Amino acid sequence: MNGENLKHKPVLLEEVLSVIKPKAGEVYFDTTFGWGGYTAKILDSCACKVIAIDQDPSTKKQANEFKKKYGERFEFIQSKFSQISNVLQKLDIKKVDGFMFDIGVSSMQLDNPERGFSFNKDGPLDMRMSSDGLTAAEFIKSIDESELADILYNYGDERKSRRIARYICQSRSESNIDTTLQLASIVEKANPKKHNHKKHSATKTFQAIRIFINDELRELFNGLSAAEESLNVNGKICVVTFHSTEDKIVKNYFNKSSGSDPSNYKNLPTSKNESSHSLIPFKKAIKPTDNEISENIRSRSAKLRWAKKTDAKPNKFTLDDIGFKELN
Ligand SMILES: C[S@@+](CC[C@H](N)C(=O)[O-])C[C@H]1O[C@@H](n2cnc3c(N)ncnc32)[C@H](O)[C@@H]1O
């Protein structure tokens, strides 16, 4: 459960802990349990409680081990960000002192070819974090070419989105695209890797499809909103993201909840109206040290943003209000 057996190396762990500053008797919520790296660190630091969720059914086995070790100080429910309020209701917990979101895929998901997340290992084109919904193969089979291009552009920042979408749709008319390596090689043909370019040419395409089929952006937004609703005054929301689209959602969400929405300067906080804003964000994103990056290359693109809850009621707003058009 710890040390050398860790299957997923938690990213920015010390930094998250130094923001949360766990205290005995308090309740924390790990929204992305995974292999339990954040949860273990918090539970080992003092006599507090952690509620954890993960939408991936394969995390239940590790959660059972945690239950044996930590007893009543730990609760796990297989669930999603959008269900956080229901989870708290079910456990009869009114308020939480800190939320942690460690967005994206775990090493267990990425490294298991059967899950279909990796363009380096052959496996079924699945990419679902939970076990329900459309697989990536089913999505590719049915999506319209121009919608696919929009998804690649908006969710993967893929500049060659139209060309890649055209190649994918041409290929699927010849034969089904059922495996990860099939998709990776089609994208490589559409977008050959430039000399000395470190990233695989299918990186952005895989990212975009994964984000879309798991509805990750809406989930993140709903998760932030549920967390803000149930935070105690002075409680913290910590979010670790791995690419710019997610980071922008977090940054814009925190800005909007703190009143410093750049698109609406009338809402800028002043000494008079500051107390009417529900969150105070720490303005700068925290990044991993060179040391962490050298020990764990997957941490290289991570960013931690956090915000503190005030005593004001959260304002209601939508993804659209923070500059994100929903594509589905
Ligand atoms: C990067 S891993 C978390 C690793 C964890 N912090 C650890 O130390 O092991 C992300 C996890 O979040 C889960 N996840 C992603 N989106 C989710 C969502 N909307 N609701 C619940 N779990 C989610 C994934 O299934 C995955 O297990």
The ligand as an SDF file (V2000), in Angstrom:
LIG
                    3D

 27 29  0  0  0  0  0  0  0  0999 V2000
   -4.1660   10.9060  -11.7410 C   0  0  0  0  0  0  0  0  0  0  0  0
   -5.1650    9.6780  -11.0460 S   0  0  0  0  0  0  0  0  0  0  0  0
   -5.1770   10.0250   -9.3360 C   0  0  0  0  0  0  0  0  0  0  0  0
   -4.0490    9.4220   -8.6050 C   0  0  0  0  0  0  0  0  0  0  0  0
   -4.1060    9.5700   -7.0940 C   0  0  0  0  0  0  0  0  0  0  0  0
   -3.9890   10.9530   -6.6730 N   0  0  0  0  0  0  0  0  0  0  0  0
   -3.0290    8.7430   -6.4390 C   0  0  0  0  0  0  0  0  0  0  0  0
   -2.2120    9.3040   -5.7070 O   0  0  0  0  0  0  0  0  0  0  0  0
   -2.9910    7.5330   -6.6900 O   0  0  0  0  0  0  0  0  0  0  0  0
   -6.7680   10.2160  -11.5140 C   0  0  0  0  0  0  0  0  0  0  0  0
   -7.8810    9.3040  -11.0490 C   0  0  0  0  0  0  0  0  0  0  0  0
   -9.0720   10.0860  -11.1110 O   0  0  0  0  0  0  0  0  0  0  0  0
  -10.1220    9.2960  -11.5760 C   0  0  0  0  0  0  0  0  0  0  0  0
  -11.0980   10.2010  -12.1780 N   0  0  0  0  0  0  0  0  0  0  0  0
  -10.9480   10.9650  -13.2790 C   0  0  0  0  0  0  0  0  0  0  0  0
  -12.0620   11.6630  -13.5350 N   0  0  0  0  0  0  0  0  0  0  0  0
  -12.9280   11.3720  -12.5330 C   0  0  0  0  0  0  0  0  0  0  0  0
  -14.2530   11.7880  -12.2310 C   0  0  0  0  0  0  0  0  0  0  0  0
  -14.9120   12.6540  -13.0110 N   0  0  0  0  0  0  0  0  0  0  0  0
  -14.8450   11.2820  -11.1260 N   0  0  0  0  0  0  0  0  0  0  0  0
  -14.1850   10.3890  -10.3310 C   0  0  0  0  0  0  0  0  0  0  0  0
  -12.9400    9.9400  -10.5900 N   0  0  0  0  0  0  0  0  0  0  0  0
  -12.3140   10.4300  -11.6660 C   0  0  0  0  0  0  0  0  0  0  0  0
   -9.4800    8.3370  -12.5600 C   0  0  0  0  0  0  0  0  0  0  0  0
  -10.2470    7.1660  -12.6930 O   0  0  0  0  0  0  0  0  0  0  0  0
   -8.1230    8.0920  -11.9040 C   0  0  0  0  0  0  0  0  0  0  0  0
   -8.1390    6.9350  -11.1110 O   0  0  0  0  0  0  0  0  0  0  0  0
  1  2  1  0
  2  3  1  0
  2 10  1  0
  3  4  1  0
  4  5  1  0
  5  6  1  0
  5  7  1  0
  7  8  2  0
  7  9  1  0
 10 11  1  0
 11 12  1  0
 11 26  1  0
 12 13  1  0
 13 14  1  0
 13 24  1  0
 14 15  1  0
 14 23  1  0
 15 16  2  0
 16 17  1  0
 17 18  1  0
 17 23  2  0
 18 19  1  0
 18 20  2  0
 20 21  1  0
 21 22  2  0
 22 23  1  0
 24 25  1  0
 24 26  1  0
 26 27  1  0
M  CHG  2   2   1   9  -1
M  END
$$$$
